[in-house]
Amino acid sequence: MVTTAQKIVISGYYGFRNSGDEAVLQSILNALQRQSQAAGIAIEPVVLSIDPEWTTATYGVKSVHRMKLGEVRQAISESAGLISGGGSLLQDVTGTKTIPYYLGILKLAQWMGKPTFIYAQGIGPVNRKLFHPLIKSVFRKSAYISVRDEQSRQLLQSMGLNLNNIQVVPDPVMGLELPQSAGSPAATGVSAAETASKQKTVGISVRYWEESRHELNAIVEGLLKASAEMPLQLRFLPFHHPLDNEASRYVMQKLENKVSALGRSVSICEDALHPQQMLREVAACDALIGMRLHSLIYAAGRRVPLMGISYDPKIDHFLERVRSRPVGSTATLEADKVAAELLLLLKQGEAWRQERESLISALVEEAEAPARRIVEYLSRKG
């Protein structure tokens, strides 16, 4: 029998229109719903978002503004606990305010006597040592800790946390599924004419990283070399709006004249704001070149042969989990290697899938482990 709903607050990088982080949220919501239904309890999520109205409209859940302390405090006070994650919340590469914010939300919940749960986070890099004891202090008081790779676990151990209290799980997005209605070519965003053509579709997720644009220029040359060898449709997939749109158009502008002369097409998907819309786009690809972590996770989950370009350790860590290696780093990427690897993936796609099917299936299954543990905790306390 389902009891009165228990509210659970979810803290993360939500409402910023970053497809990867929005996919994390959708995956957590899906997993909590499935696990709570299986356990016979009701959970009401409350999401901390920079744009609560958009988050509520997109996911159908209650949301409050992440920067309005009064709203955050009230949501936590009315809740049965707080989830922090997933994603790369605790890192100081993008700025010095990120770690204090997310630790502050966790600490607020702990001060209010609420259990806190760390949900499949990627920890680090944490270059400022002053953050280490703060992370240790907050995490030691958490009811459950899970991280998305062994390197994050080891980093937490170096801060003084007990390895036995930290579970390594796949990124939540490994468990993200397409809606049941997404079976037709129209639902994937790919036309029937394109589906029927002999051209292979290559999904491309790029972002700005090197000031010189070395990596983007190498991708341009690599795609041109591959297009000269095989009929390709190049489909750009921006994961973070609007910056990835700009990076995509930078590459497209360098490609279009030369690619059109080869009879190849170049397009961009700019309207896939919901995670499952972007997942459809990735699922329609024959191979994917990705800089964004979640573009690679989407591809793995849909069994699309993938090629990762490393700009951050999290890329290398994920690729290692699916028995792959980066084709190169942003600083040293070579066009010849991009072309050769892409052509190999397109020619041997079925072998790529078969070699990894059991591994990926296991990762998909394990992706809901944190939701299962949290629901078990709430069931005991309820």
N, C-alpha and C positions, 0 to 999 in steps of 0.2 A: 504493500500500500504506500503510495507516494505521500510524504509528509509535507508540512509547510516549507516553502522554498527558503533555502539558505542563500543569502547574498554573498558573493565572492567578488572582491575588487581585483581588477587586472591592470597592472602597471606596465607600460612599455612605450615604445616609440610609435604611438598610434595617432592617426588623424593627419599625418604629414603627407599622405598620398605616395608613400614609398611602397611599391608593390610587394617587396620582400617582407617588410614588417607587417603590412596588412595581411599578407598570407599567413604569417605567424599567428596573428590574432584570430583569423578565420579558423586555422587549424586547432588552436587551443579551445575555441568555442565549440567546434565540432566534437573534439575529443571529450570535453567536459560533459556535453550533452549525451553522448553515447554511453560514457562510463556511469553517469548519474542515473540514467534510465535503467541500465543493467543492474545497478545497486538498489533501485527502488527509492531514490531520494530525488528531490527537486533542487536545482541550483539556479539562482538568478544572477547572471554576471552583470557587473557594473564596471565599465571601461573608463580609464583615465585617458583623455584624448585632448589634443590641441584644438580639435574641431568636433565638439560633442554632437552637434546637430547632424553633421555628415556621418559620423560613426554610427549614430542611432539609425539614421535612414539607410545606411549600407548594410548593417548587420542585424537590425531589429532588436538591439539590446539597449539598456539604459547606459548613459554615458555622462560624465561630468568633466569640467575643464581641468586639465592636469596642472595648470598654473594658478588656480584659484584655491588657496589653502583651506578656506572655509568649506567649500564644496567637497574637497578631498577628505577633510577631517570628518565631515558628516557621513560621507559614503563609507569610510572605514569604520566609524563608530557603529553603524547599522549592520555591518557585515559579520560573517563567520570567519573571515580571514582574508589575506591578501596574497595574490600571485604576482611575482616579479618575473617578467620574461615573455617570450624568449628573446632571441636576437643578441646583438653585441652591445648590451647596455653598460657594462662595467669595463670601459676602456677610456684612455685619455688621449687618443690620437686625434680625435675630432674636436677636442677642447677640454678645458679644465673643469667645466661645470657639470658635465655629464654624470660622472661618478657621484659627486655630492648630491645631485638631484635624486638619482635612483636609490642611493643608500638612505637619503633623508625620508623618502616615502616608506621604505621598509622600516626604518627606525621609528617613524611616527606610529605605524601599525603596532610595532612591538611595545612602545610606550603605552598604547591603549589596550594592551593585553590580548592582541589578536595574533593567531598563528600566521607565520609568513612562509611562503613556499617559493623556492627558486626553480623556475621552469625552463629547463633545457637552454641555459644561457651559454654563450661563448664568452669566456672571461679573457680580458686583455686585448691588446697589450696594455699593461699598467706600468708606464715608465717612471711615474712619480712615486717613490717608495713611501711617501707619507700616507698614500691611500691604502697601503697594505694592512696596517693594523685596524683601520676603519672597516675595511671589507671583512677581515677576520672577526671583528667584534659583532657585526650585524649578522653575518652568516652563522656564527656559532649559536645564535639565538633563534635560528630558523628551524621550523618543524621538518622541513624536507629540502634537500639540495640536489638538483640535477644539472648537469652540464652537457654540451653537445659534442664534446671531443675529449680525448685523454689529455691533450695539452692543457686544456682549461683546468682539468682535475689536478694535474701536476702543479700548475701555477697556484692554485688554492692551497695545495699541500705546502708549497714553499712559503706561504703566508702564515702557516701554523695550524691549518685545519686538518682534521683527521680524514685520511683517504676513505676509510670505511663508511663515512657518513655522506659520501658524494657519489651519486649514481651517474654513470655515463650513458646517455641516450642519444638517439638520432635527433636532428633538427625536427621540430614539430611539423614543418611543411612537407616532410617526407610522407606524411599521412594524408595530405590534402587530396581530395578526390574531385573529379569532374561531376557536375550535376548530371542526373540521369537523362536529362533532355538534350545533352550535348553530343549526340551521336552523328548528326548530319554534317556535311561539309559546311553548310551555312552557319551552323552553330560554332564552328571553329574559327570563323572569320576568313575562311579560304573558299573561293568560289568553286563551283562544280567544274568550270572550264579549267581552272588551275589544277584541281585534283586529278582531272583526266589527262593533263599534259604529262610529257616525259621529263619535264624539269624537276630536279630535286629542290626542295625548299630548305634553306639554311636560315635558322633563327640567329640573330646577332644582338647580344646585349652588351653595350659599351657604356663607359662613363669617362669623364675627364679625370686624369690622374697626373701624368707627367706634364710638366709645363711645356716641354718641347713638343708634345703630342707624338712622341716617338712611337708609342704603342698603337695609336690610332692610324698613323701613317703606315706602319707595318701591316696592320689588318687590311688596309686599303690594297696594298700591293699583293698581299696573300690572297685576298678574294679575287683580284684580277687574274692572278696566275691560275687559280682553281677554276674560274669561270671560262678561261680559255681552253681548259681541258674537258669540261663537263657542262651541260646545260643546267644552270642554276637560277632559282628565284631567291633573291636576297631580301629577307624580311627583318627589319629592325624592330626590336622590342624594348622600348624604354621602361625601365623598372622604377626610376625615381624621377618624377615630374617636378620642374621642367628641365632640370640639368641634363638628364639622360637623353631627352629629346634633342637638346642642343648638340650633345656629343654625337648622337646618331646622325643628325643632319650634317655635321662636319664631315663624317665619313661618306655619307651619301653624295654630297656635292663633289667629292673627289672621285667618286665611282661612276656617277650616272652616265656621263658622256661616253666613257670608254666601255662600260658594261652594255649600254644600249647598242653600241656598234657591234657587239657580239651577239645581239639578239636576246640578251638576258634582261630580267626585270628587277627593279629595286623599289621597295615599298616600306612604309613605316606604320606601325600600329600605335596610334596616339589616344585611343578612346577606351582602352582596357583598364579602367580604374579599379574594378573589383578583382580580387585575386583569382577567382575562378575564370574570369574572362581571359586573363593573361595565361592561365594554365591551359586553356583551350588553344590559344595561339601556339604555345610551346608544343603541345601534343600534336599539332598539325605539321611540325617540322620533321625533316629526315635527319637533321643533325643540328647542333646548337653550339655556337661560339659564345662563351660567357665571361664577362668580367664580374658582374654582380653575382654574389654567392647564391641568391635564391633563384636566379635564372638556371644555374647548374642543378640546384635541388629540384626545381620543377622538371627539368629534363630527365634527371635520374628517376624521379617518381613515375614519369610517363614512359620510361624506357627509351628515351631519345638519346642516341649516341652524342656525347658531349666533349667539348674541348675547353678547358679552363685556362684563363690568363691570370697569373698571380700578381696581385698588388698588396696582399695582406695575408698573414699566416692562416687566416680562416679558410681561404681558398684552397691552400695546400692541404690542410687538415681534412676538409670535406672530400677532395679528390682522392686522398689516400683511402678513405672509407669505402669508396666505390672502385677501388683498384685502378685508379688513373693517376696521371701526373700532369702538372701544368705544361702546356706547349712552350711556355717561356714566361718571363716576368715582364712587367711593363717597361722596365728600363733596358731590357736586352732582347726583346721580342724580334724574331727574324721572319720576314715574309715567306721565305722558302719553306720554313717549318710549318707555318700556318697553312699554306697551300697543301703541303704533303700530308699533314695530319687530317685536314678536312677531307681530302679525296679518299684517304684510307677509311675514315669513318663512314663516308657515303657508300663506298664499295663493299665494306664488310660490316654493315650495320646489324644484320641478323646475327652474325657471330658475336658482335659486341653485346647484344642483348642476351643471348644464350649464356655467355660466360658469366654474366652478372645477375641473372634472374633470381637465383636463390638468395644471393646476398641482398639485393634490393628489396625483395619480398620480406626478408627478415627485418630490414631497417624500417620498412613501412609498418610492420606489426609492432615493433618496439617503440615507435614514435609516440604511442599513446600511454606509455608507462608512467610518465609524470601525472597525467590526468587520473589514471587508475589509483595511484598512491594518494593523491589529494582527496579523491572521492572516498577512499577507504578511511582516511583520517576523519573527514567530515561525518561519515557514517557512524564512526565510534563516538564522536563527540556530540552528535545530534540527539 
